[in-house]
Amino acid sequence: MTRLRTAIPGPKSLELQARRKDAVAAGVGSTLPVYISSADDGLLIDVDGNQLIDLGSGIAVTNVGNPAPAVAEAVHAQIDRFSHTCFMITPYEGYLEVCEELNALTPGDHEKRSVLFNSGAEAVENAVKIARHVTGRQAVVVFDHGYHGRTNLTMALTAKNMPYKHRFGPFAPEVYRVPASYPLHDGLTGAEAAARAIAAIEKQVGADNTAAVVIEPIQGEGGFIAPAPGFLPAVAEWCRERGVLFVADEIQTGFCRTGSWFASDHEGVVPDLITTAKGIAGGLPLAAVTGRAEIMDAVHVGGLGGTYGGNPVACAAALGAIRTMRERDLNAAARRIEETVLGRLRAVAEKTDSIAEIRGRGAMIAIEFTERTPDVAARVAKACHDQGVVVLTCGTYGNVIRLLPPLVIPDDLLAEGLDVLEGALLA
């Protein structure tokens, strides 16, 4: 349970925050300036001894716990053997094992290959490289409300200007944005929204010019927007018919977060390429592109890689995390969280007219407010933070609270966090 010994942030956190101003670039933000000294499943303990309920998981990273015993053991064992050689110089078995797991777990029973990187943005950028190389085309199609990273290319793919793109251009060319499916606001069926998006691609870009369509199966930073049923399959089918690669950005949705190994699984969508990161390695930096063997193997030797990509310690962590997901059946855990959280929050929504929609899948739940400004979401988040519950905001208009509890959060901690959130919503 939460135990607050001081105001939030406490005096030791405030001291560290003062040091930070002289050491860390001002452009790096922090949602809640409490400095963490340790953690447990669903709890963050700060330097002042405050225990906070974690409903953010480091943005869907610590799905398996923080730290998960299997991850910690694997990391310790690996670091005692060696920390780095660079897979491009002298390879090691851990990299192979992670790729084998990804090839088996990702959607589709076709033959696959994987390549490992450091971050989600790096994975997305390499997926685009692969698609352009294989198709011989240049255009990349993305969607309204999408988020894909902070590198130059992935900023171009990302929809939201502030804080991600403002005054950082010019951006990479040959990126085209089309309307997504946003059921709350567009009122379209999946088929209708897909037809609208496809018409925009064909008119504005041309199928013969399009290397890839890159999409989050559930949009993350854009507001936890689940498209209307049928939207993703229709877009994927159009891609197959036109020789366009369908790239699923599952960086936030992957690894049991939505109640299945990947969000694409919910509608039987089989991407040509899938990008993963965040929850893959229990908190260590690791990312991947996994795809059809004939696509992945078409890139020339030396065309893919990076000094730290698939670092042996991160690979060990990933193997420990995946083992935990299987042994603790975290897909089922995510579905139980969904049932609990949606039930509680929809009951709250009936008591206030400030909530436009409660939505989500698995342990990826959103509260969208009727007001299209950040004000209400910011006030609710602050009220939760002041009472020791970590929640995050998101959305193109900043008017969404997003919940990403660790999949191993104890029931009593989740209930207590929801009690605090309910009070903040009704206040």
C-alpha positions as CSV (number, residue, x, y, z in Angstrom):
1,M,0.0,0.0,0.0
2,T,1.0,3.6,-0.3
3,R,2.9,5.1,2.6
4,L,3.6,8.8,2.4
5,R,6.1,10.1,4.9
6,T,6.4,13.6,3.3
7,A,4.7,15.8,0.9
8,I,5.3,14.9,-2.8
9,P,8.0,15.6,-3.7
10,G,9.8,15.3,-0.4
11,P,12.9,17.2,0.9
12,K,15.5,14.8,-0.5
13,S,13.8,14.8,-3.9
14,L,13.7,18.5,-3.8
15,E,17.5,18.6,-3.1
16,L,18.1,16.3,-6.0
17,Q,15.9,18.4,-8.2
18,A,18.0,21.5,-7.4
19,R,21.1,19.6,-8.3
20,R,19.5,18.5,-11.6
21,K,19.0,22.0,-12.7
22,D,22.8,22.5,-12.8
23,A,23.5,19.1,-14.4
24,V,20.7,18.0,-16.7
25,A,19.5,19.7,-19.9
26,A,16.3,21.6,-19.3
27,G,14.7,19.9,-22.4
28,V,14.4,16.6,-20.5
29,G,11.1,16.6,-18.7
30,S,9.8,14.5,-15.8
31,T,6.2,13.8,-15.1
32,L,6.7,13.6,-11.3
33,P,10.0,14.9,-9.8
34,V,10.4,12.3,-7.1
35,Y,13.7,10.4,-7.1
36,I,13.3,6.7,-6.9
37,S,15.7,4.6,-4.8
38,S,14.0,1.1,-5.1
39,A,10.9,-0.6,-6.5
40,D,8.7,-3.6,-6.1
41,D,5.8,-5.1,-8.0
42,G,3.5,-2.1,-8.4
43,L,5.4,0.1,-6.0
44,L,8.1,2.9,-6.4
45,I,10.0,3.9,-3.3
46,D,11.6,7.3,-3.4
47,V,14.6,8.7,-1.5
48,D,12.3,10.1,1.2
49,G,10.9,6.7,1.9
50,N,7.5,7.4,0.3
51,Q,5.9,4.4,-1.4
52,L,4.0,5.3,-4.6
53,I,1.6,3.0,-6.5
54,D,2.9,2.7,-10.0
55,L,0.2,2.8,-12.7
56,G,2.7,3.8,-15.4
57,S,5.3,1.0,-15.6
58,G,7.9,3.4,-17.0
59,I,5.6,3.8,-20.0
60,A,4.8,0.1,-20.5
61,V,8.3,-1.2,-19.8
62,T,8.3,-3.0,-16.5
63,N,5.4,-5.3,-17.5
64,V,7.0,-8.3,-15.6
65,G,7.8,-6.4,-12.4
66,N,10.5,-4.0,-11.2
67,P,12.8,-5.9,-10.9
68,A,11.4,-9.2,-11.9
69,P,13.5,-12.0,-10.2
70,A,14.1,-13.9,-13.5
71,V,15.3,-10.7,-15.1
72,A,17.6,-9.7,-12.2
73,E,19.1,-13.2,-12.0
74,A,19.7,-13.4,-15.8
75,V,21.4,-9.9,-15.8
76,H,23.7,-10.8,-12.9
77,A,24.7,-14.0,-14.4
78,Q,25.5,-12.4,-17.8
79,I,27.3,-9.4,-16.5
80,D,29.6,-11.8,-14.5
81,R,30.5,-13.5,-17.8
82,F,30.9,-10.5,-20.2
83,S,29.1,-7.2,-20.8
84,H,29.8,-6.5,-24.5
85,T,31.6,-7.8,-27.6
86,C,29.3,-6.2,-30.4
87,F,27.4,-8.9,-32.2
88,M,28.8,-7.6,-35.5
89,I,32.3,-8.4,-34.3
90,T,32.0,-11.6,-32.3
91,P,28.5,-12.9,-31.8
92,Y,27.0,-14.8,-28.8
93,E,24.1,-17.1,-28.2
94,G,21.8,-14.8,-26.2
95,Y,21.2,-12.7,-29.4
96,L,20.2,-15.8,-31.2
97,E,17.9,-16.9,-28.4
98,V,16.0,-13.6,-28.4
99,C,15.6,-13.7,-32.1
100,E,14.3,-17.2,-31.9
101,E,11.7,-16.2,-29.3
102,L,10.6,-13.2,-31.4
103,N,10.3,-15.3,-34.5
104,A,8.1,-17.8,-32.6
105,L,6.0,-15.3,-30.6
106,T,5.1,-12.6,-33.2
107,P,2.0,-13.0,-35.4
108,G,2.0,-15.5,-38.2
109,D,3.4,-19.0,-38.8
110,H,5.6,-18.0,-41.7
111,E,9.4,-18.2,-41.6
112,K,10.8,-15.1,-39.9
113,R,14.0,-13.3,-39.1
114,S,14.8,-10.7,-36.5
115,V,17.4,-8.0,-35.9
116,L,18.0,-6.3,-32.5
117,F,18.5,-2.6,-31.7
118,N,18.5,-0.3,-28.7
119,S,15.3,1.7,-28.7
120,G,11.8,1.8,-30.3
121,A,12.7,4.7,-32.5
122,E,15.7,2.9,-33.8
123,A,13.6,-0.2,-34.6
124,V,11.0,1.9,-36.5
125,E,13.7,3.7,-38.4
126,N,15.2,0.3,-39.4
127,A,11.8,-1.1,-40.4
128,V,11.5,1.8,-42.8
129,K,15.0,1.2,-44.1
130,I,14.2,-2.4,-44.8
131,A,10.9,-1.6,-46.5
132,R,12.4,0.9,-48.8
133,H,15.3,-1.4,-49.7
134,V,13.1,-4.3,-50.4
135,T,10.3,-2.6,-52.4
136,G,12.5,0.0,-54.2
137,R,9.9,2.6,-53.2
138,Q,10.4,5.7,-51.0
139,A,7.0,6.9,-49.6
140,V,6.0,5.9,-46.1
141,V,2.4,6.3,-44.9
142,V,1.5,7.0,-41.3
143,F,-1.6,8.1,-39.4
144,D,-3.1,11.0,-37.5
145,H,-2.4,10.8,-33.8
146,G,0.5,8.4,-34.4
147,Y,3.7,8.4,-32.4
148,H,6.8,6.6,-33.5
149,G,9.9,8.2,-31.8
150,R,12.2,11.1,-31.6
151,T,14.9,10.6,-34.2
152,N,14.7,12.7,-37.3
153,L,12.8,10.1,-39.4
154,T,10.6,9.0,-36.6
155,M,9.8,12.7,-35.7
156,A,8.6,13.0,-39.3
157,L,6.4,9.9,-38.7
158,T,5.0,11.3,-35.4
159,A,1.9,13.4,-35.7
160,K,2.1,15.7,-32.6
161,N,4.1,18.8,-32.8
162,M,4.6,19.7,-29.1
163,P,6.8,18.6,-27.5
164,Y,8.2,16.2,-30.0
165,K,8.8,18.1,-33.2
166,H,8.6,21.8,-32.4
167,R,11.5,23.7,-34.1
168,F,13.5,20.5,-34.7
169,G,13.0,20.3,-38.5
170,P,13.5,20.0,-41.4
171,F,12.4,16.4,-41.2
172,A,12.9,13.4,-43.4
173,P,11.0,13.6,-46.7
174,E,8.5,11.2,-48.4
175,V,6.3,10.7,-45.3
176,Y,2.6,11.1,-45.8
177,R,-0.1,11.2,-43.1
178,V,-3.7,10.0,-43.5
179,P,-6.7,9.8,-41.2
180,A,-6.8,7.0,-38.6
181,S,-9.8,5.3,-37.1
182,Y,-10.9,7.2,-34.0
183,P,-14.4,5.7,-33.1
184,L,-15.2,8.3,-30.4
185,H,-14.8,11.2,-32.8
186,D,-15.3,10.0,-36.3
187,G,-18.3,7.7,-35.8
188,L,-17.1,5.4,-38.7
189,T,-17.0,1.7,-38.8
190,G,-13.7,0.0,-39.3
191,A,-14.5,-0.6,-43.0
192,E,-15.5,3.0,-43.5
193,A,-12.4,4.4,-41.8
194,A,-10.2,2.0,-43.8
195,A,-11.8,3.1,-47.0
196,R,-11.2,6.7,-46.1
197,A,-7.5,6.1,-45.3
198,I,-6.9,4.0,-48.4
199,A,-8.5,6.6,-50.7
200,A,-6.2,9.2,-49.2
201,I,-3.2,7.0,-49.9
202,E,-4.2,6.3,-53.4
203,K,-4.9,9.9,-54.2
204,Q,-2.1,11.6,-52.4
205,V,0.7,9.1,-52.6
206,G,0.0,6.2,-55.0
207,A,0.3,2.6,-54.2
208,D,3.2,2.1,-56.6
209,N,5.2,4.8,-54.7
210,T,4.5,3.4,-51.2
211,A,7.1,1.3,-49.5
212,A,5.3,0.9,-46.2
213,V,2.3,1.7,-44.1
214,V,3.4,2.1,-40.5
215,I,0.7,1.9,-37.8
216,E,0.3,1.3,-34.1
217,P,-2.4,-1.3,-33.7
218,I,-3.6,0.7,-30.7
219,Q,-2.2,4.3,-30.8
220,G,-0.3,5.1,-27.7
221,E,0.8,8.7,-27.2
222,G,-2.0,9.8,-29.4
223,G,-4.5,8.7,-26.8
224,F,-4.7,4.9,-26.4
225,I,-7.0,4.8,-29.4
226,A,-8.2,1.4,-30.5
227,P,-9.4,1.5,-34.1
228,A,-12.9,0.3,-34.9
229,P,-13.0,-3.5,-35.6
230,G,-12.1,-4.3,-39.2
231,F,-9.9,-1.2,-39.8
232,L,-6.6,-2.9,-39.3
233,P,-7.4,-6.1,-41.4
234,A,-8.7,-3.9,-44.3
235,V,-5.6,-1.8,-44.4
236,A,-3.4,-4.9,-44.1
237,E,-5.2,-6.5,-47.0
238,W,-4.9,-3.5,-49.2
239,C,-1.1,-3.5,-48.5
240,R,-0.9,-7.2,-49.5
241,E,-2.7,-6.6,-52.7
242,R,-0.5,-3.6,-53.6
243,G,2.9,-4.9,-52.6
244,V,3.1,-2.4,-49.8
245,L,4.7,-3.6,-46.5
246,F,2.4,-3.5,-43.5
247,V,4.5,-2.5,-40.5
248,A,3.0,-2.8,-37.0
249,D,4.6,-0.6,-34.4
250,E,4.0,-2.7,-31.3
251,I,6.5,-0.9,-29.1
252,Q,3.9,0.1,-26.5
253,T,1.3,-2.6,-27.1
254,G,3.6,-5.7,-27.2
255,F,4.5,-8.4,-24.7
256,C,1.2,-9.2,-23.1
257,R,0.2,-5.5,-22.5
258,T,-3.2,-5.8,-24.3
259,G,-4.0,-9.4,-23.1
260,S,-2.3,-11.1,-26.0
261,W,1.3,-11.3,-26.9
262,F,0.8,-8.5,-29.5
263,A,-2.2,-6.2,-30.2
264,S,-2.2,-7.4,-33.8
265,D,-3.3,-10.8,-32.6
266,H,-6.7,-9.5,-31.5
267,E,-8.0,-9.2,-35.1
268,G,-5.7,-11.8,-36.6
269,V,-3.6,-9.2,-38.4
270,V,-0.2,-10.6,-39.6
271,P,2.3,-7.8,-40.2
272,D,5.1,-8.0,-42.8
273,L,7.3,-6.3,-40.2
274,I,6.7,-5.7,-36.5
275,T,8.7,-3.4,-34.3
276,T,9.1,-4.1,-30.6
277,A,10.9,-2.5,-27.6
278,K,9.7,-1.3,-24.1
279,G,8.3,-4.4,-22.4
280,I,10.7,-6.8,-24.2
281,A,13.5,-6.7,-21.6
282,G,12.1,-5.9,-18.2
283,G,13.6,-2.4,-18.1
284,L,16.9,-2.8,-20.1
285,P,17.2,-1.1,-23.4
286,L,16.4,-3.5,-26.3
287,A,14.4,-3.3,-29.4
288,A,13.8,-5.4,-32.5
289,V,12.4,-5.6,-36.0
290,T,10.9,-9.0,-36.8
291,G,9.6,-9.9,-40.3
292,R,9.1,-12.3,-43.1
293,A,12.3,-14.1,-43.9
294,E,12.4,-13.2,-47.5
295,I,12.1,-9.5,-46.6
296,M,14.6,-9.4,-43.8
297,D,17.2,-11.5,-45.7
298,A,17.0,-9.3,-48.8
299,V,19.1,-6.6,-47.1
300,H,22.8,-6.8,-48.0
301,V,25.3,-8.0,-45.3
302,G,26.3,-5.0,-43.2
303,G,23.2,-3.0,-44.0
304,L,21.7,-3.6,-40.5
305,G,23.2,-3.4,-37.1
306,G,24.7,-1.1,-34.5
307,T,27.4,-1.1,-31.8
308,Y,25.1,-1.9,-28.9
309,G,22.2,-3.5,-30.7
310,G,21.3,-6.8,-28.9
311,N,23.7,-6.1,-26.1
312,P,24.3,-9.4,-24.2
313,V,23.1,-8.1,-20.9
314,A,19.9,-6.8,-22.4
315,C,19.4,-10.1,-24.3
316,A,19.7,-12.0,-21.0
317,A,17.1,-9.6,-19.4
318,A,14.7,-10.2,-22.4
319,L,15.0,-14.0,-22.0
320,G,14.2,-13.7,-18.3
321,A,11.3,-11.3,-19.0
322,I,9.8,-13.6,-21.7
323,R,10.1,-16.6,-19.4
324,T,8.3,-14.6,-16.7
325,M,5.5,-13.8,-19.1
326,R,5.0,-17.4,-19.9
327,E,5.3,-18.8,-16.4
328,R,3.0,-16.2,-14.8
329,D,0.6,-16.1,-17.8
330,L,0.7,-12.4,-18.0
331,N,-1.7,-12.3,-20.9
332,A,-4.4,-13.6,-18.6
333,A,-3.2,-11.1,-15.9
334,A,-3.7,-8.2,-18.4
335,R,-7.2,-9.4,-19.2
336,R,-8.0,-9.5,-15.4
337,I,-6.7,-6.0,-15.0
338,E,-8.9,-4.9,-17.9
339,E,-12.0,-6.3,-16.4
340,T,-11.2,-4.7,-13.0
341,V,-10.2,-1.3,-14.3
342,L,-12.9,-0.8,-17.0
343,G,-15.6,-1.9,-14.5
344,R,-14.5,0.6,-11.9
345,L,-13.9,3.5,-14.3
346,R,-17.1,3.1,-16.3
347,A,-19.1,3.2,-13.0
348,V,-17.3,6.5,-12.2
349,A,-18.0,7.9,-15.7
350,E,-21.7,7.6,-15.0
351,K,-21.3,10.0,-12.1
352,T,-19.7,12.9,-14.1
353,D,-20.2,14.6,-17.4
354,S,-16.5,15.5,-17.7
355,I,-15.5,12.0,-19.1
356,A,-16.1,11.4,-22.8
357,E,-15.0,7.8,-22.9
358,I,-13.4,5.0,-20.9
359,R,-11.6,2.6,-23.3
360,G,-8.8,0.2,-23.6
361,R,-7.6,-3.4,-24.0
362,G,-5.8,-5.4,-21.4
363,A,-3.7,-3.3,-19.1
364,M,-3.7,-0.4,-21.5
365,I,-6.6,1.8,-20.3
366,A,-7.5,5.4,-21.1
367,I,-9.8,8.0,-19.7
368,E,-10.6,10.7,-22.3
369,F,-12.2,13.9,-21.0
370,T,-14.8,15.9,-22.9
371,E,-12.7,19.1,-22.7
372,R,-10.1,19.2,-25.5
373,T,-7.4,20.9,-23.5
374,P,-4.8,19.4,-21.1
375,D,-6.4,21.2,-18.1
376,V,-8.7,18.5,-16.6
377,A,-6.3,15.6,-17.2
378,A,-3.4,17.6,-15.7
379,R,-5.5,18.4,-12.6
380,V,-6.5,14.8,-12.1
381,A,-3.0,13.5,-12.6
382,K,-1.6,16.0,-10.1
383,A,-4.3,15.0,-7.5
384,C,-3.2,11.4,-8.0
385,H,0.5,12.2,-7.7
386,D,0.0,14.2,-4.5
387,Q,-1.6,11.1,-3.0
388,G,1.2,8.8,-4.1
389,V,-0.3,7.3,-7.3
390,V,1.7,7.6,-10.5
391,V,-0.6,8.1,-13.6
392,L,0.4,9.4,-17.0
393,T,-1.3,11.7,-19.5
394,C,-1.4,11.5,-23.3
395,G,-3.5,12.4,-26.3
396,T,-3.2,14.8,-29.2
397,Y,-5.0,17.4,-27.1
398,G,-3.4,16.3,-23.8
399,N,-6.9,15.4,-22.5
400,V,-6.3,11.7,-21.8
401,I,-5.2,9.9,-18.6
402,R,-3.5,6.6,-19.5
403,L,-3.1,3.7,-17.1
404,L,-0.3,1.1,-17.7
405,P,0.0,-0.8,-14.5
406,P,2.6,-3.6,-14.3
407,L,1.0,-6.8,-15.2
408,V,2.1,-8.3,-11.9
409,I,0.6,-5.6,-9.7
410,P,-1.1,-7.1,-6.6
411,D,-4.9,-6.8,-6.5
412,D,-4.9,-4.7,-3.4
413,L,-2.4,-2.2,-4.8
414,L,-4.4,-1.8,-8.0
415,A,-7.6,-1.3,-6.0
416,E,-6.0,1.3,-3.8
417,G,-4.7,3.1,-6.8
418,L,-8.1,3.1,-8.4
419,D,-9.6,4.4,-5.2
420,V,-7.3,7.5,-5.4
421,L,-8.0,7.9,-9.1
422,E,-11.8,7.7,-8.5
423,G,-11.6,10.4,-5.9
424,A,-9.6,12.6,-8.2
425,L,-12.0,12.1,-11.0
426,L,-15.1,12.9,-8.9
427,A,-13.4,16.0,-7.4
